[in-house]
Amino acid sequence: MILIVESGATKTDWLAFEEEGTRVSVKTGGMNLASMPEDVVRGVVEDAAAGFKEKGISLFERIHFYAAGLICQSSESVPSMAINLDKVLRSLFPGALIEYASDTLAAARAVCGHKPGIAAILGTGSNSCLYDGERIVRNVRSGGFILGDEGGAARLGKLFISDFIKGLVPEPVSGEFSRDFEVDYMTVVKNVYKGEAPAGYLGSFAPWITSRYDSCDYIKMLVDNNFRDFFERALKQYDTESLPVGVVGGFGYANRDILRRLAGSYGIIFSKIIKAPVEGLVDFHSGRV
């Protein structure tokens, strides 16, 4: 069997498949190899292995591991930040050939296949790239949830929480937010600055925020400006007039109507907006695209 692992900051999709059609999936918590402690990453992988074992699967021919924050150099068979992860994978899935790649390459392969195009990720975080049909040839750096991630759920949560703790969120939204979440100042600070997954924490507020998009002008402006920043600071640095633009990510998919409407004023037309790259990756790795 072939195993595709697609991991973001919030969740990881593990999909085992055979070309004749058998598919088995497992979902675990997310992994960011650039920021998460080693023991947390190990725990996620062990959860996945246990999930497959319960379903009678323990051996894989190939593993394609895509992860947020994974920087791959062409000279490295195993990226330096994945050395400890590699040991865990090889101990739990012996005999498998393992390919490591970024979540950006996963997005490009999922929406572009083997054809040139522009791929964007709009999930908890955000990223984008220019893809020549085989490899990424340009990447406008994301910067993560502190320095960037424009358009992503974590950045929207950060913008909102920043306003909230300064008393800038208007009523009745502010009162409703206090009612629905434990968001006293010290709880917020602890989760953002000392939590295991601060981006995931901030991104967790995004569905609540966007649910008020049509009823609150403040929310509408916050959401629109978050996406506009992504268009202006990332996508428009590529040739969006000549190449197809595809979007991958649960946050982008949930807000696809807003995305399409706002993109029109920038001359951007999306060829695909999909929730997760796994289906496209199955087609890619089975040679159907």
N, C-alpha and C positions, 0 to 999 in steps of 0.2 A: 504494500500500500504506500501511497504518497501522503505526506502530512504537510499541510500548509498552516503556518502559524502567523497570525496577523495581530500585532499587539500595539495598543495605544496606551495612553496614560490611565484610562478608566477601565477598559476591558480588553480581554484577549480572546480571539476566536481561533479555535483549533479544529481544523477540518481534515479528516482522513478520508481518502477516496481511492477507488480503483477505476481504471478507465472504462470498465464495463458498466459502471454506474453506482456501485455500492458507496454509500457515504455515511460517515459517523462524525458527529460534531460534539465538542466539549467547549464550554465557556468558563473562563476564570477571570480573576482580577487582572488589571492592566500591569504593564511593565514599561518602565523607562530606564534603560540601562545607563543613561548618563547621570541620573539623579537618585535612583532608588538604591537602598542598601542591599548588599549581596544576599543577605538572609531572606529578605522579602521576595526577591526575584526567585530564589531557590524554592521558596514555599509555593509560589505560583506554578512553577514547572512541576513540582511534585503533585500538586492538586490535579493538573492535567493528566499526568501519567496514571494517577489513581482512577480518574474518570474513564480513561480508555481501557484500563485493566478490568473495570467493572463491566465493560461492554465487550470483553473478550479480545481486545487488541493490545498487543505489546511490541510488535515488530514492524518496522517501517523500512522501505527500500531507500526513500529519499525524504529529507525534511527541508522545507524552504521556510526559513525563519525571518520574518519581517518585523521590525520593532521601531517604535518611536525613539529618537535619540541615538540610534545606532549609526555610527560613522564608519564607513567601510573604505579602506584604502585598497587599490587594485593589487598591491604587492602582498597583501595579507590574506591567507586562506581563512584565518580566524581573526576578526577585528580585535584589537587590544582590549577594548572594553567588554568583549564577550568571552574572554578566556575562561573565567570562572563559570559562566553560563554553559560554555561548550563542554566542560567537564561534567556538569550535571546532566546535560542532554545525552552525552555519550554513555553515561552510566545507566540512565533510565531507558534509553532507546539504542541499545548496542547494535552496531553493524550498519547504521544508516549513514548515507552520504548527506552532509549538512551544508546548505548554502545560507549565508547570512546577508541580509540586505536591509536597507532602510524602509520605513513605511512610505517614504516618498516614491521609491521605486515600485513598491507594491501598488500604489495608486496609479502610477503611470502605466504599468503593465495591465492593470484592471480596466482602465478607461481607454487606453490607446492600443493595446495589444502589441503588434509589431510595427505600427505606423507612427510617424512623427506627430507630436501634439504637445499641448500644455496640460499638466495635471495639477489639480489643487486638492488639498486636504482641508476640510472644515469639520473637525470633530471637537474634542476637548481643546486641542491646540489647532494650529493651522500651519500649512507649509505649501510650497508650490515648486514646480520645476519645468524645465524645457527638456523634452525627451525626443531622441532621434530615431526611435523605433527599437533600439537595443539598450541604450544607456542614457543616463541623465547627463546632459551637456551644460546645463546651467541651473543654478539654484539661488534664488533670492532668499537669503538666510531668514529663518523664522524668528530666531531670538528667544524663543520660549515665552512662558507666560509673564515673565518680568520685563523682558526687553522687546517683546513682539507678540506673536500669535494673533495678529489682527484678524478679525472675522470669526475667531473660534469661540467656543462656549466659555472657556476659562477667562478669556479677556473680557467678555461681556459681564461675567460674574465679578471680575475684578473692578471694572468700571462702576458697576452698581454698588458693590460693597464699599468702595471708596467714598461714593456719594452718601451712602447710608450712614457710615460712622461719622461723617461730618455734618449730618443733619440736612443734606441737600435733596433727599428723595421726598417728593411731595406726598401729602396725604390725599386719599386714604391708603396709597400704596405702602408707605412706610409702616403704618400701623398694621396692615395686613401681613407684611413681611415679618414683623416682630411676633405676630400671633402664630405664624406657621413654622417658624424656625427658631432654634436657640442661637441667637446672634448678638448676645451681649459682647461688649468690646473685647474682653479678655478671651472669650471663646473663639472669636474671629482671629485674633492675633495668634493664639496658640495653634490653630489649624493651618494658618497661612505660613507662619514662620517656623513651626516645629513639627508640623504634621508629616506623615509619611508620603502623602500625595496631595500637596497643596493645589496643584492645577486641577486635579479631580474634584477637590473640595469646592473650589471657586466655580468650576464648570457645572457642579450639581445644582446650582441655583438657576441656570439658564432656562430650563423648561418652565419654571415658575415665572420668570421674567417675561419670556416671549408669549406666555399665555395671556398677558395683558397688553399685547401689542396693539390690538384694535380698540382698546378702551382707554388708553392713557397716552397723551401726547409726549410726555417725558420718556416713557418706555419706547415708543415708536422712534423717537429721535436717537435714543441710545443704541437700539438695535440697528437702525439704518446706518448710523455713523460708524459702527463697528464693521459692518460689511463694506462700506465705502472706503474705509481705511485699508482694507484688504485689497480692494480693486486698485486704489491709487498707489499704495506702497509696495505691492507685490505684483499682481497680475499685469498691470500696465507696463511693467518693465520687460514683458515679453511681447512677441508679435501676435497679439490677439486678433488682429484683422485677417491674418493669413492662415493661422493654425487653429484646429479645433481645441476647445477648452472643456475638459471634463472635471467633475467634482466628485470626491469620495468623502463620506463622513456622515455620521448620524445627525450632527447639528445642521450641516448644510442641507441634508435631505429633508429634515423636518421643516426647514424654512426655505424650501426651494422656490415657492411662489414669490417670496420677498426677494430672494436672490435674483431671479430672472427679471423681475420688474426693475430693480435697481441697476442691474448690469446693462440694461438697454441704453441708459444715458452715457455709458462708457464704450458703447459699440461692441460689447462682449455678448456673444451668444453661446450658451452652453450646449455641447453635443450630448453630454450625459451628466446626470446628477444621480448618484447611487448611494445607498445607505452604507454599504460595506464592500470592500474590494474582493472578498472571498470568492464570490461567484465568477467574477472576471478572471481571478487567478487560477481557478480550476480550469477554465477554458485555455488560459495561457500555458499552463504546465502540462496539459494533456494534448497540446498541439492543435487545438480547434480554432485558434486565431493566429 
